[in-house]
Amino acid sequence: MNSDTLVSVQNLSRFYGDFCAVKNISFEVKRGQILGFLGPNGAGKTTTMQVITGTLAPTMGQISVAGYDILDDPLKAKAAIGYLPEQPPLYKEMLVEEYLRFCAKLHRIPRSDISNAIQHAMEQCGLQEVNRRLIGNLSKGYQQRVGIAQAIIHTPSVVILDEPTIGLDPIQIRDIRHLIRQLGEEHSVILSSHILQEVQAVCNHVQIINEGELIFNDSIDGLLSQMQSTHLQIALHRPPEIQQLKQIQGVEMVEVRENNRFYIQHTATESPAEALVEKSVEGNWGIYELIPEHRSLEQVFMTLMGADEVPPDSLLEKGENVTLEKGEGTLENGVNLKKMNGIKVNSIVEGA
Ligand code: ATP
């Protein structure tokens, strides 16, 4: 572990009785990283976050925050963490500023620094105008901001946010995402989410957990590279013998479709697009369409999860709220969700 590693999780397992909710996972969070922690319901995200924050003891494994072991040096480790649980820990009968003062005292900020700490947290979270309002009277988005303000009031190195945008409207979601990106400039952030686009929009690193196991851990670019096309569709007015298409470098398989269209599978490293265009011009094949087929983020996610039935893009791009419980089911639009295995796909609203 080097000094840039702010969170180190090594071989963490957590049992509830006989049930293993988190299975021997290891990862690190570096300074300046905004880590998106993705996974379906019950995957083990909250359990992992609670262990990192010291709320829950690990059954096995070693966790350190800012170089302090969470079991051996809990006070120092916890002082380096700001945590917003899924249910924000708010006292709704308190005024915003009054509540933040209370949180500052809990974090043992020296009395002389408290006012500055409150002002800084309120500025960062855009709360100055509501500082004298009762928390219970604020909108959900503003209440979430207060929850984030209490998590950063002691300027921790690491901020952990459990599903921070759940239940917010699209404008509030946009504002909170903006706020999280800003937090990433001063803190390292771990953000759990069900929402693929949220992780793509906000995070620079992503890990996916499923049934307690870490199945993906890479940069956002690494995730996006999995969306790269390995198929393309070409349409030709005067197509050659299919054998000629198969001989082009990189082409693995050619399938004939209607109207002189061909569906071409190629190697991940070598797209035959340029060669196809050149050959088409040379051979006067009359090329009029060449479309690389990109995998959607949802398809990549489903593949990583081992789900063998992928819903059509149209379902996932409409911005619907879709909750898929275990077992079979058919949505109103007739899409069969059998084998989706309890994956909750929540509010997939592009650009929200
Ligand atoms: P969600 O997105 O629904 O919050 P999650 O990924 O955060 O899910 P966890 O809350 O960590 O998942 O739960 C992981 C598994 O552990 C689930 O199967 C859950 O039912 C189980 N679990 C969580 N807390 C307990 C507990 N206190 N006792 C027994 N089982 C638990």
Residues whose N, C-alpha, C, O or C-beta is under 5 A from the ligand:
A	BS01	ATP	Y16 A21 P40 N41 G42 A43 G44 K45 T46 T47
